[in-house]
Amino acid sequence: MPNLPSVQLNEICGINPRVEKGLNGEKDCSFIPMKYVDDSFGIIRNQEERKMATVQKGYTSFREGDVLFAKITPCMENGKCAIAKNLVNQIGFGSTEFHVVRPGESVIAEWVFFYLRQERVRQDLERKMTGSAGQKRVPSAALQELEIPLPPLEEQKRTVAIARKCDRLRRTRRFTQQLSDTYLQSAFLEIFGEYLDDFPSTSLGEVVTITGGGTPSRDVPEYFEGKSPGSPPKI
């Protein structure tokens, strides 16, 4: 994004804010383990309802509108990142492998979300991971120091609206592809499934001839003369 001022993420967002004081342990809240965050679409697919007293210790806390960002490999590289929405009593707890990014007044959650979802941003954070193989994590400092462009709020909202439309189209295309991949198989089984056990089985090689291609011999010059279809003109 040319000609936009950039700031460090921790200048406009709280990174891993502390658990809020005075929470009523008898109240319900949302509980979101890592598996409920969809890495393909960046949404929370499901959530559990638990008493706050049962999750206040040993889990990561967040609230409505926070951005959850997976810090551990391979979840981070796969794109597990989502905005916490529709939380019970607007409070949530979840995996300790989440970084929590809480937007300040100068930035909207969707702007942070779409920026963190970019592959080049995740690749940059991947290079800054620490820890042993299989247990590497993005340290808090790497997220705090991440440079992010900061246009005015109205420009953020306009750009995010466009990004949402693109994201919806991407989801529709992915769903259509998944549907087409399974439709023929489902249709075949629907029509013939009950009869499959009535037919004898044989190996494919007994009913068809299987051959492979080969490279033409260099000993026959005419195989390599002339111009291939689609060859670019000589300049």
Stockholm file with secondary structure:
# STOCKHOLM 1.0

chainA/1-235         MPNLPSVQLNEICGINPRVEKGLNGEKDCSFIPMKYVDDSFGIIRNQEERKMATVQKGYTSFREGDVLFAKITPCMENGKCAIAKNLVNQIGFGSTEFHVVRPGESVIAEWVFFYLRQERVRQDLERKMTGSAGQKRVPSAALQELEIPLPPLEEQKRTVAIARKCDRLRRTRRFTQQLSDTYLQSAFLEIFGEYLDDFPSTSLGEVVTITGGGTPSRDVPEYFEGKSPGSPPKI
#=GR chainA/1-235 SS CTTCCEEEHHHHEEESCCCCTTCCTTSEEEEECGGGEETTTTEECCCEEEEHHHHSSSSEEEETTCEEEECBTTHHHHTCEEECCSCGGGEEEECTTEEEEEECTTSCHHHHHHHHTCHHHHHHHHTTCBSSTTCCBCCHHHHHTCEEECCCHHHHHHHHHHHHHHHHHHHHHHHHHHHHHHHHHHHHHHHHGGGGGGSCCCCGGGTSCCCCCCCCCTTCGGGGCSCCTTCCCCC
#=GC SS_cons         CTTCCEEEHHHHEEESCCCCTTCCTTSEEEEECGGGEETTTTEECCCEEEEHHHHSSSSEEEETTCEEEECBTTHHHHTCEEECCSCGGGEEEECTTEEEEEECTTSCHHHHHHHHTCHHHHHHHHTTCBSSTTCCBCCHHHHHTCEEECCCHHHHHHHHHHHHHHHHHHHHHHHHHHHHHHHHHHHHHHHHGGGGGGSCCCCGGGTSCCCCCCCCCTTCGGGGCSCCTTCCCCC
//
